[in-house]
């Protein structure tokens, strides 16, 4: 990685950490101001992980209110002209070479990263999109509350509006929410905004279950794992609330894990990129699951769809999926086959993915960069 790129990423990390420290006394983080997912206006693909963080930070720094980006060539094809003196923002794309893999074939292998520059729509003259970025054709006539109500209803989550605590309970797979009347005005948000931002935060936690958008913390230590999952849910809630026109209410329990966030990120800022990527995966799964994908967006299959394909593959060999444990099931020839659902951290791009493996199968291929990863199944 070149020194200019290292400097850019170091500046990004320092900028976000500084914003978090500035708001720590009020528990008011930068994403509470509106974290819009950046999207390529031409291809419809959403920028993820590190690139999403780079473009988000650029929007905050330069005051951009819109989230559409494209290259100079792509804007030219849309007859848009970049304003004189405008500077693009550098984003990254993985470089891959074909190499012999352990499957007996050739697999694209990550060898590094190249970069290119994109420009925000607010840097462009003579550009007038033909349609707004909306969820429904008539969504201008629908208030934001109804959008979130629809998302929650279509999610199928079991929500109990009772008590004073908001939380997701994994074992019974249900969400506890205080009644809407329990939310009051704060200096940051209205009761309505507080209610919906809290509800969406818990919905993002709810997506963690296998069969939805499963994820695992990179930490074994409980407090660190808790802080990481809260960061994922907070980022995911910010994305959804911003998309639906709601502000995210800073949660009163931020103090319990804010120091944990800062310690983790100051030691290794890549955890922020990972949390952001997992939050996007959860949000995108919700959009697909509820059939509320924003117009013009192109979302890759993941979560439930990826899990379904893994299950179908396992069933082809007479095995079944198990959740985080080994399970012996009869094979087609009468013998027993051990199947395990693993969460794998890629040795090249460091992304996490789930894979169903049978006994004796010690390799898998990363769906992001196609790197072959080794992970022997214990006997």
KABEL-V994401 format. One record per backbone hydrogen bond with DSSP energy under -0.5 kcal/mol. NH is the residue of the N-H (numbers start at 1). CO is the residue of the C=O. If there is no record, write none. Layout:
nh = <NH	NH>
co = <CO	CO>
This chain:
nh = <6	7	8	9	10	11	12	13	14	15	16	17	18	19	20	21	22	23	24	24	26	27	28	29	32	33	34	35	36	39	40	41	41	44	46	47	51	52	53	54	55	56	57	58	59	60	61	62	63	64	69	70	75	76	77	78	79	80	81	83	86	89	91	93	95	97	99	101	104	107	109	111	112	114	116	118	119	121	123	124	125	134	139	141	142	146	147	148	149	150	151	152	153	154	155	156	156	157	159	160	161	162	162	167	167	169	170	173	174	175	176	177	179	182	183	186	194	195	196	197	198	199	200	201	202	203	204	205	206	207	207	208	209	212	213	215	225	226	227	228	229	230	231	232	233	234	235	236	237	238	239	240	241	242	243	244	245	246	248	249	254	256	257	258	259	261	262	263	264	265	266	267	268	271	272	273	274	275	276	277	278	279	280	281	282	283	284	285	286	287	288	289	290	291	292	295	297	298	299	305	307	308	309	310	311	312	313	314	315	316	317	317	318	319	324	324	327	329	329	331	334	337	339	340	342	342	344	344	346	346	350	353	355	357	357	359	361	362	364	366	370	373	373	375>
co = <2	3	4	5	6	7	8	9	10	11	12	13	14	15	16	17	18	19	20	21	23	23	23	27	29	30	31	31	34	67	45	39	69	40	298	38	48	48	49	50	51	52	53	54	55	56	57	58	59	59	39	119	71	72	73	74	76	75	125	123	83	118	116	114	112	109	107	105	101	99	97	95	95	93	91	89	70	68	120	121	81	132	136	138	139	143	143	144	145	146	147	148	149	150	151	152	153	152	157	175	159	160	177	165	176	174	168	169	169	158	167	160	163	179	180	189	190	191	192	193	194	195	196	197	198	199	200	201	202	203	204	205	206	209	207	208	221	222	223	224	225	226	227	228	229	230	231	232	233	234	235	236	237	238	239	240	242	241	32	247	251	253	254	254	255	257	258	259	260	261	262	263	264	268	269	269	270	271	272	273	274	275	276	277	278	279	280	281	282	283	284	285	286	288	287	134	294	44	297	302	303	304	305	306	307	308	309	310	311	312	313	314	315	314	322	341	339	327	337	335	331	329	327	357	340	355	342	353	344	351	346	344	342	340	355	338	358	360	373	371	366	364	371	362>
